[in-house]
Amino acid sequence: MYRAIILQVAASVLTAAIAGIFAGLPGAISAALGGAAYYIPNLLFALRLSATSRRSDASYPAAFFVGEALKLFSAVGLLAAVVHFYSAVVWPALLAGLIVTLQAGFFAFLKKT
């Protein structure tokens, strides 16, 4: 679970570096914020699931679905906050950071544990 988040952070940093080459500092910041808008809620979701799985009286499916809904709403809220508070948003970089970070978690499944 945490391997996917580490890969998402690494993909976000890499995307920010590439966006910085093409769009300068505002592009790098936009790409980093786009990626962070997804991996921060994902990290909190993973921490919540770890805590729930250790409790004996917890309903794991209910915790999963409630946590997933909270993760999606918080990701949308963070994206809205980025657009509202950061005036120099470079939209292609922001979307690239978000999309690359979304897809990076799938690479965690390529290596067997």
C-alpha positions in Angstrom: 0.0 0.0 0.0 2.8 2.4 0.9 4.8 1.4 -2.1 2.2 2.9 -4.4 2.3 6.2 -2.5 6.1 6.3 -2.7 5.8 5.8 -6.5 3.2 8.5 -6.7 5.4 11.0 -4.9 8.4 10.1 -7.1 6.2 10.4 -10.3 5.0 13.8 -9.1 8.5 15.0 -8.5 9.6 13.8 -11.9 6.7 15.4 -13.6 7.4 18.7 -11.8 11.0 18.6 -13.0 9.9 17.9 -16.6 7.3 20.7 -16.4 9.9 23.0 -14.9 12.1 22.5 -18.0 9.2 23.3 -20.4 7.2 25.8 -18.4 9.5 27.3 -15.9 9.0 27.6 -12.2 5.2 28.2 -12.4 4.9 25.0 -14.4 6.9 23.0 -11.9 4.9 24.3 -9.0 1.6 23.6 -10.9 2.7 20.0 -11.6 3.8 19.4 -8.1 0.5 20.8 -6.7 -1.5 18.7 -9.1 0.3 15.5 -8.0 0.1 16.5 -4.3 -3.7 17.0 -4.6 -3.9 13.3 -5.2 -1.1 11.6 -3.2 -1.8 13.5 0.1 -5.4 12.2 0.3 -4.2 8.8 -0.8 -1.6 8.8 2.0 -4.2 9.7 4.6 -6.5 7.0 3.2 -3.8 4.4 3.6 -3.0 5.5 7.1 -6.7 5.3 8.0 -7.0 1.8 6.5 -4.0 0.6 8.5 -5.4 1.9 11.7 -8.8 0.4 10.9 -7.3 -3.0 10.1 -5.7 -3.2 13.5 -9.0 -2.8 15.4 -10.9 -6.0 16.0 -14.3 -4.4 16.1 -14.0 -2.4 12.9 -16.0 -3.0 9.8 -13.3 -3.0 7.1 -15.6 -2.7 4.0 -17.4 0.2 5.5 -14.1 1.9 6.4 -12.9 1.3 2.9 -15.9 2.9 1.2 -16.2 5.8 3.5 -12.4 6.4 3.2 -12.5 6.2 -0.5 -15.3 8.8 -0.7 -13.4 11.1 1.6 -10.3 10.6 -0.5 -12.1 11.6 -3.7 -13.8 14.6 -2.2 -10.6 15.8 -0.6 -8.7 15.5 -3.8 -11.3 17.6 -5.6 -11.2 20.1 -2.8 -7.4 20.3 -2.9 -7.5 20.9 -6.7 -10.1 23.6 -6.2 -7.9 25.2 -3.5 -4.9 25.1 -5.8 -6.9 26.9 -8.6 -8.3 29.4 -6.1 -5.1 30.3 -4.2 -2.4 29.9 -6.7 -2.8 32.5 -9.4 -0.1 31.4 -11.8 -1.6 27.9 -12.6 -0.2 26.3 -15.7 -3.1 24.1 -16.6 -1.2 21.5 -18.8 1.4 21.0 -16.1 -1.3 20.8 -13.3 -3.2 18.2 -15.3 0.0 16.3 -16.2 1.0 16.2 -12.6 -2.4 14.9 -11.6 -2.7 12.3 -14.3 0.9 10.9 -13.9 0.4 10.7 -10.2 -2.9 8.9 -10.6 -1.4 6.3 -12.9 1.9 5.8 -11.0 0.2 3.7 -8.3 -0.4 0.9 -10.8 3.4 0.3 -11.2 3.5 -0.9 -7.6 1.7 -4.0 -8.7 4.4 -5.0 -11.2 6.7 -6.3 -8.6 5.6 -9.3 -6.6 6.2 -9.2 -2.8 
